[in-house]
Amino acid sequence: MSGFKNFILKGNLIEIATGLIMALAFAAVVTTFTAWLTGLMPESASSYFSTEEQSFGAFLNAVISFLIMGAVVYFFIVMPYTKAKERFFPSEAEGTPADVALLEEIRDLLAARGGTV
C-alpha cells in the first residue's frame, strides 16, 4: 500500500490530471468563442465555418462553467492533495542540503589540516 501512496503523492499524476481537466474545460471556452465569432461574420462567409448560429450566451455559459470547474478542481483535488503531500512527505528544512553541508565540512577540515582546497 505504501508503494501506491508514493505513486500517487510523489509522482506528478495529480498535477497532470488536473492540467488535463482544466485544458479540456478551456477547450470548450475556445470552441464556443470561435463559434460565436464566426457567427458574427456575414452569412456567405460564416456558412463555411458553422452550420448553426451560436450566441454570446453559449460563450458566457462556457466561461462560467470553466470558472466553476476550476473552483471544484482547486477545492476538491488540489487543496486535499497539497495537504496530504505535506503530511506524508514533508519538505526539507530551509538551508543547506545535507550533502552540500557534508562537503563543506570536509573542505573545512582539509583546510584546517593544512591541505589545499
N, CA and C atoms as a LAMMPS dump frame, in Angstrom:
ITEM: TIMESTEP
0
ITEM: NUMBER OF ATOMS
351
ITEM: BOX BOUNDS ff ff ff
-5.0000000000000000e+02 5.0000000000000000e+02
-5.0000000000000000e+02 5.0000000000000000e+02
-5.0000000000000000e+02 5.0000000000000000e+02
ITEM: ATOMS id mol type element x y z
1 1 1 N 0.816 -1.199 0
2 1 2 C 0 0 0
3 1 3 C 0.86 1.264 0
4 2 1 N 2.035 1.192 0.61
5 2 2 C 2.884 2.391 0.634
6 2 3 C 3.407 2.704 -0.766
7 3 1 N 3.592 1.676 -1.602
8 3 2 C 4.02 1.926 -2.972
9 3 3 C 2.99 2.717 -3.753
10 4 1 N 1.709 2.389 -3.55
11 4 2 C 0.639 3.136 -4.227
12 4 3 C 0.587 4.566 -3.716
13 5 1 N 0.756 4.74 -2.402
14 5 2 C 0.758 6.084 -1.815
15 5 3 C 1.899 6.907 -2.402
16 6 1 N 3.074 6.308 -2.541
17 6 2 C 4.203 7.01 -3.141
18 6 3 C 3.929 7.351 -4.605
19 7 1 N 3.303 6.421 -5.326
20 7 2 C 2.971 6.657 -6.729
21 7 3 C 2.028 7.844 -6.881
22 8 1 N 1.016 7.917 -6.02
23 8 2 C 0.023 8.99 -6.119
24 8 3 C 0.591 10.323 -5.646
25 9 1 N 1.273 10.326 -4.51
26 9 2 C 1.67 11.593 -3.908
27 9 3 C 3.024 12.115 -4.381
28 10 1 N 3.964 11.242 -4.692
29 10 2 C 5.279 11.724 -5.102
30 10 3 C 5.362 11.995 -6.594
31 11 1 N 4.648 11.241 -7.374
32 11 2 C 4.689 11.45 -8.812
33 11 3 C 3.893 12.675 -9.21
34 12 1 N 3.871 12.943 -10.461
35 12 2 C 3.146 14.106 -10.976
36 12 3 C 1.783 13.72 -11.514
37 13 1 N 1.24 12.613 -11.052
38 13 2 C -0.031 12.121 -11.563
39 13 3 C -1.16 13.12 -11.329
40 14 1 N -1.255 13.644 -10.136
41 14 2 C -2.328 14.59 -9.806
42 14 3 C -2.161 15.883 -10.604
43 15 1 N -0.932 16.369 -10.724
44 15 2 C -0.707 17.604 -11.479
45 15 3 C -1.085 17.426 -12.952
46 16 1 N -0.732 16.294 -13.515
47 16 2 C -1.052 16.038 -14.923
48 16 3 C -2.567 15.913 -15.117
49 17 1 N -3.229 15.182 -14.207
50 17 2 C -4.679 15.016 -14.317
51 17 3 C -5.392 16.349 -14.162
52 18 1 N -4.947 17.17 -13.225
53 18 2 C -5.554 18.489 -13.022
54 18 3 C -5.356 19.362 -14.261
55 19 1 N -4.17 19.347 -14.819
56 19 2 C -3.911 20.12 -16.027
57 19 3 C -4.768 19.657 -17.198
58 20 1 N -4.953 18.353 -17.322
59 20 2 C -5.783 17.829 -18.403
60 20 3 C -7.245 18.239 -18.237
61 21 1 N -7.753 18.157 -17.016
62 21 2 C -9.143 18.559 -16.752
63 21 3 C -9.352 20.026 -17.103
64 22 1 N -8.423 20.875 -16.662
65 22 2 C -8.572 22.304 -16.926
66 22 3 C -8.374 22.62 -18.412
67 23 1 N -7.496 21.895 -19.085
68 23 2 C -7.296 22.12 -20.523
69 23 3 C -8.544 21.75 -21.312
70 24 1 N -9.182 20.653 -20.937
71 24 2 C -10.408 20.266 -21.638
72 24 3 C -11.534 21.262 -21.384
73 25 1 N -11.619 21.782 -20.164
74 25 2 C -12.638 22.791 -19.877
75 25 3 C -12.351 24.078 -20.651
76 26 1 N -11.087 24.448 -20.788
77 26 2 C -10.741 25.649 -21.535
78 26 3 C -10.967 25.453 -23.029
79 27 1 N -10.819 24.234 -23.505
80 27 2 C -11.083 23.955 -24.922
81 27 3 C -12.538 24.247 -25.264
82 28 1 N -13.443 23.97 -24.334
83 28 2 C -14.857 24.285 -24.571
84 28 3 C -15.065 25.794 -24.674
85 29 1 N -14.328 26.564 -23.874
86 29 2 C -14.421 28.024 -23.942
87 29 3 C -13.944 28.513 -25.308
88 30 1 N -12.828 27.996 -25.759
89 30 2 C -12.277 28.415 -27.058
90 30 3 C -13.217 28.018 -28.194
91 31 1 N -13.778 26.822 -28.118
92 31 2 C -14.69 26.355 -29.163
93 31 3 C -15.932 27.227 -29.265
94 32 1 N -16.541 27.551 -28.131
95 32 2 C -17.744 28.391 -28.174
96 32 3 C -17.418 29.819 -28.588
97 33 1 N -16.226 30.3 -28.222
98 33 2 C -15.84 31.649 -28.63
99 33 3 C -15.672 31.721 -30.138
100 34 1 N -14.989 30.741 -30.71
101 34 2 C -14.803 30.768 -32.162
102 34 3 C -16.125 30.566 -32.895
103 35 1 N -17.014 29.755 -32.343
104 35 2 C -18.333 29.575 -32.968
105 35 3 C -19.119 30.875 -32.906
106 36 1 N -19.051 31.586 -31.802
107 36 2 C -19.74 32.864 -31.676
108 36 3 C -19.133 33.898 -32.615
109 37 1 N -17.798 33.899 -32.704
110 37 2 C -17.122 34.872 -33.555
111 37 3 C -17.425 34.629 -35.03
112 38 1 N -17.44 33.379 -35.441
113 38 2 C -17.765 33.105 -36.838
114 38 3 C -19.242 33.333 -37.118
115 39 1 N -20.078 33.272 -36.086
116 39 2 C -21.492 33.582 -36.268
117 39 3 C -21.732 35.05 -36.541
118 40 1 N -20.762 35.894 -36.178
119 40 2 C -20.887 37.333 -36.429
120 40 3 C -20.517 37.706 -37.854
121 41 1 N -19.88 36.805 -38.577
122 41 2 C -19.477 37.091 -39.951
123 41 3 C -20.707 37.144 -40.85
124 42 1 N -20.555 37.76 -42.007
125 42 2 C -21.673 37.762 -42.956
126 42 3 C -22.069 36.334 -43.316
127 43 1 N -23.297 36.158 -43.716
128 43 2 C -23.85 34.809 -43.952
129 43 3 C -23.048 34.015 -44.972
130 44 1 N -22.545 34.649 -45.993
131 44 2 C -21.82 33.912 -47.031
132 44 3 C -20.504 33.343 -46.487
133 45 1 N -19.831 34.096 -45.616
134 45 2 C -18.55 33.625 -45.072
135 45 3 C -18.768 32.653 -43.929
136 46 1 N -19.762 32.882 -43.091
137 46 2 C -19.947 32.019 -41.922
138 46 3 C -20.507 30.651 -42.279
139 47 1 N -21.093 30.515 -43.452
140 47 2 C -21.646 29.212 -43.827
141 47 3 C -20.541 28.176 -44.021
142 48 1 N -19.335 28.606 -44.286
143 48 2 C -18.229 27.666 -44.422
144 48 3 C -17.76 27.138 -43.066
145 49 1 N -17.931 27.924 -42.012
146 49 2 C -17.381 27.565 -40.711
147 49 3 C -18.403 26.942 -39.77
148 50 1 N -19.638 27.338 -39.84
149 50 2 C -20.62 26.898 -38.858
150 50 3 C -21.96 26.673 -39.53
151 51 1 N -22.649 25.646 -39.1
152 51 2 C -23.96 25.373 -39.681
153 51 3 C -25.076 25.969 -38.843
154 52 1 N -24.846 26.148 -37.562
155 52 2 C -25.874 26.749 -36.713
156 52 3 C -25.313 27.992 -36.04
157 53 1 N -26.175 28.922 -35.767
158 53 2 C -25.737 30.165 -35.17
159 53 3 C -25.513 29.99 -33.68
160 54 1 N -24.379 30.429 -33.214
161 54 2 C -24.044 30.362 -31.788
162 54 3 C -24.251 31.749 -31.192
163 55 1 N -24.748 31.779 -29.992
164 55 2 C -24.992 33.067 -29.35
165 55 3 C -23.878 33.389 -28.363
166 56 1 N -23.854 34.634 -27.961
167 56 2 C -22.896 35.072 -26.948
168 56 3 C -23.201 34.401 -25.621
169 57 1 N -24.443 34.023 -25.393
170 57 2 C -24.829 33.328 -24.168
171 57 3 C -24.143 31.984 -24.027
172 58 1 N -23.942 31.276 -25.131
173 58 2 C -23.236 29.988 -25.083
174 58 3 C -21.784 30.201 -24.671
175 59 1 N -21.18 31.289 -25.153
176 59 2 C -19.807 31.609 -24.759
177 59 3 C -19.741 31.943 -23.276
178 60 1 N -20.663 32.758 -22.796
179 60 2 C -20.684 33.084 -21.368
180 60 3 C -20.931 31.846 -20.521
181 61 1 N -21.785 30.96 -20.99
182 61 2 C -22.034 29.708 -20.289
183 61 3 C -20.752 28.884 -20.186
184 62 1 N -19.974 28.828 -21.247
185 62 2 C -18.716 28.08 -21.232
186 62 3 C -17.705 28.714 -20.282
187 63 1 N -17.656 30.043 -20.243
188 63 2 C -16.738 30.732 -19.333
189 63 3 C -17.123 30.466 -17.884
190 64 1 N -18.407 30.571 -17.578
191 64 2 C -18.869 30.313 -16.213
192 64 3 C -18.632 28.853 -15.834
193 65 1 N -18.868 27.941 -16.753
194 65 2 C -18.593 26.518 -16.49
195 65 3 C -17.111 26.287 -16.233
196 66 1 N -16.265 26.978 -16.979
197 66 2 C -14.816 26.862 -16.766
198 66 3 C -14.425 27.353 -15.379
199 67 1 N -14.98 28.48 -14.957
200 67 2 C -14.661 29.015 -13.634
201 67 3 C -15.164 28.097 -12.52
202 68 1 N -16.351 27.55 -12.692
203 68 2 C -16.88 26.618 -11.694
204 68 3 C -16.028 25.351 -11.652
205 69 1 N -15.638 24.856 -12.811
206 69 2 C -14.788 23.672 -12.873
207 69 3 C -13.443 23.949 -12.197
208 70 1 N -12.897 25.12 -12.423
209 70 2 C -11.642 25.49 -11.776
210 70 3 C -11.767 25.527 -10.269
211 71 1 N -12.87 26.072 -9.763
212 71 2 C -13.081 26.114 -8.316
213 71 3 C -13.25 24.714 -7.743
214 72 1 N -13.999 23.864 -8.419
215 72 2 C -14.204 22.488 -7.938
216 72 3 C -12.881 21.733 -7.93
217 73 1 N -12.117 21.851 -9
218 73 2 C -10.828 21.162 -9.064
219 73 3 C -9.901 21.672 -7.97
220 74 1 N -9.888 22.966 -7.735
221 74 2 C -8.998 23.521 -6.72
222 74 3 C -9.389 23.055 -5.319
223 75 1 N -10.677 23.188 -4.977
224 75 2 C -11.088 22.884 -3.616
225 75 3 C -11.218 21.386 -3.325
226 76 1 N -11.484 20.567 -4.339
227 76 2 C -11.687 19.144 -4.087
228 76 3 C -10.521 18.264 -4.528
229 77 1 N -9.59 18.799 -5.304
230 77 2 C -8.442 17.993 -5.725
231 77 3 C -7.126 18.621 -5.273
232 78 1 N -6.893 19.869 -5.629
233 78 2 C -5.597 20.494 -5.376
234 78 3 C -5.348 20.701 -3.882
235 79 1 N -6.292 21.272 -3.171
236 79 2 C -6.079 21.518 -1.741
237 79 3 C -5.889 20.223 -0.943
238 80 1 N -6.759 19.208 -1.079
239 80 2 C -6.513 17.969 -0.335
240 80 3 C -5.202 17.282 -0.742
241 81 1 N -4.871 17.343 -2.012
242 81 2 C -3.615 16.748 -2.473
243 81 3 C -2.421 17.443 -1.837
244 82 1 N -2.446 18.769 -1.79
245 82 2 C -1.347 19.519 -1.194
246 82 3 C -1.207 19.204 0.282
247 83 1 N -2.328 19.141 1.01
248 83 2 C -2.276 18.82 2.431
249 83 3 C -1.774 17.4 2.666
250 84 1 N -2.219 16.446 1.853
251 84 2 C -1.758 15.063 2.001
252 84 3 C -0.278 14.942 1.669
253 85 1 N 0.164 15.654 0.656
254 85 2 C 1.571 15.608 0.279
255 85 3 C 2.448 16.197 1.375
256 86 1 N 2.017 17.298 1.991
257 86 2 C 2.776 17.894 3.089
258 86 3 C 2.78 16.988 4.316
259 87 1 N 1.692 16.272 4.53
260 87 2 C 1.596 15.395 5.702
261 87 3 C 2.473 14.161 5.549
262 88 1 N 2.416 13.501 4.393
263 88 2 C 3.143 12.262 4.203
264 88 3 C 4.578 12.463 3.731
265 89 1 N 4.832 13.54 3.02
266 89 2 C 6.166 13.825 2.508
267 89 3 C 6.511 15.281 2.807
268 90 1 N 6.888 15.576 4.064
269 90 2 C 7.198 16.972 4.407
270 90 3 C 8.416 17.463 3.629
271 91 1 N 8.388 18.737 3.318
272 91 2 C 9.502 19.322 2.573
273 91 3 C 10.703 19.48 3.497
274 92 1 N 11.882 19.506 2.881
275 92 2 C 13.098 19.642 3.66
276 92 3 C 13.179 21.046 4.248
277 93 1 N 13.863 21.134 5.383
278 93 2 C 14.021 22.421 6.057
279 93 3 C 14.867 23.349 5.186
280 94 1 N 14.633 24.627 5.357
281 94 2 C 15.399 25.624 4.616
282 94 3 C 16.858 25.555 5.029
283 95 1 N 17.725 25.945 4.149
284 95 2 C 19.15 25.948 4.458
285 95 3 C 19.915 25.109 3.461
286 96 1 N 21.108 24.751 3.875
287 96 2 C 21.99 23.988 3.013
288 96 3 C 21.573 22.522 2.999
289 97 1 N 21.488 21.895 1.833
290 97 2 C 21.183 20.467 1.785
291 97 3 C 22.255 19.66 2.516
292 98 1 N 21.888 18.474 2.982
293 98 2 C 22.785 17.664 3.807
294 98 3 C 24.065 17.299 3.066
295 99 1 N 23.985 16.963 1.789
296 99 2 C 25.187 16.565 1.063
297 99 3 C 26.145 17.733 0.865
298 100 1 N 25.598 18.928 0.635
299 100 2 C 26.438 20.105 0.469
300 100 3 C 27.084 20.473 1.8
301 101 1 N 26.319 20.367 2.892
302 101 2 C 26.878 20.665 4.217
303 101 3 C 28.013 19.705 4.552
304 102 1 N 27.866 18.434 4.204
305 102 2 C 28.918 17.449 4.451
306 102 3 C 30.165 17.77 3.635
307 103 1 N 29.994 18.147 2.391
308 103 2 C 31.148 18.518 1.57
309 103 3 C 31.833 19.773 2.096
310 104 1 N 31.068 20.73 2.587
311 104 2 C 31.669 21.928 3.176
312 104 3 C 32.443 21.588 4.437
313 105 1 N 31.926 20.67 5.232
314 105 2 C 32.621 20.252 6.449
315 105 3 C 33.937 19.562 6.101
316 106 1 N 33.933 18.708 5.099
317 106 2 C 35.17 18.044 4.659
318 106 3 C 36.166 19.072 4.154
319 107 1 N 35.702 20.037 3.387
320 107 2 C 36.578 21.101 2.882
321 107 3 C 37.221 21.875 4.02
322 108 1 N 36.404 22.222 5.026
323 108 2 C 36.932 22.98 6.156
324 108 3 C 37.939 22.161 6.962
325 109 1 N 37.693 20.864 7.124
326 109 2 C 38.653 20.01 7.851
327 109 3 C 39.97 19.88 7.081
328 110 1 N 39.874 19.757 5.763
329 110 2 C 41.098 19.703 4.964
330 110 3 C 41.856 21.011 5.026
331 111 1 N 41.164 22.125 5.007
332 111 2 C 41.821 23.418 5.074
333 111 3 C 42.472 23.62 6.441
334 112 1 N 41.835 23.146 7.507
335 112 2 C 42.389 23.288 8.863
336 112 3 C 43.616 22.402 9.03
337 113 1 N 43.647 21.263 8.342
338 113 2 C 44.77 20.341 8.448
339 113 3 C 45.973 20.824 7.637
340 114 1 N 45.755 21.766 6.793
341 114 2 C 46.85 22.321 6.01
342 114 3 C 46.869 21.848 4.58
343 115 1 N 45.856 21.138 4.17
344 115 2 C 45.778 20.662 2.79
345 115 3 C 45.292 21.77 1.876
346 116 1 N 45.426 21.555 0.6
347 116 2 C 44.94 22.543 -0.363
348 116 3 C 43.488 22.256 -0.667
349 117 1 N 42.77 23.304 -0.931
350 117 2 C 41.35 23.174 -1.198
351 117 3 C 41.084 23.095 -2.668
